[in-house]
Amino acid sequence: MQVFVNDLLVKLSDIGHEPRKYKIKKIKTINDLLHAVIVDVEDEKSELVVALSVLNDKNKYKIIKKKIG
């Protein structure tokens, strides 16, 4: 899965929890591995750093809107 800055993701939820939407804020390298900094669409003050390998897991995250252009 290719991810780009400003793509919208949904974190697939556990049973009983609402799915959460995140926006990719930036891509950065940590220890030679690519990570994405994501922010909750409803709370842009809190950031999460997630390895791209985790975003590629279709059981955890799904891209719902690709960056246009």
N, C-alpha and C positions, 0 to 999 in steps of 0.2 A: 504494500500500500504506500503510495506517495502522499506525503503530508507537506503542507505549505503554511506559512504564516497567514493568519486570519481564517484558516479553515475552521469550521464548526464541528465539534465532536459531541457525541453523546456517550456517556459512560453507562454501559449496560448494567442495570441494577440487580441487586439481590432481591429475592422475593420479599415483597412488603415495603420496598422503598421506591420512591419515584426516581426515574432516570435523571441524571444531571447533565446539563449542557456546558461545554467548555469551548473556549476559543484559544487557538494556538497563538501565543504572543510573540515568541521568538524561538529559534533553534540555536543551540549552543553545544560545544564540545566539552565533555568532562572525561578526563583520562582516556583521550582518543576515541571516545564513544559519543555518538550523537544523542542528544536529549532535547526534548521540547519543553518549553515553559508554557504551561496552560493556566488559564484563569477561568473561574466560574462565571458564566454569563450574567448571573444575578448578583455576584459579589466579586467585582474586578480587583478588589484590594488583596485578596488572598491568591497566591500563586502556588502552583505545584510544578515540580520538575519531574518529568517522566521520561524514561528511556524510550527511544523509538521502537525498540523491540516489544515493549509493552503496548504501545499504540497499535502495533501490527497484529496483536492478538484479537481476533474477531469476536472472541467471547467476552472481552472487556470493554473495547471501544469501537465505535463505528463513526465514520465520517458522514455527516448529514448535509453539509454544504461545502462545496469546494470554492476556493478563491477564484474569482473571475478575472481574467486578464493576466 
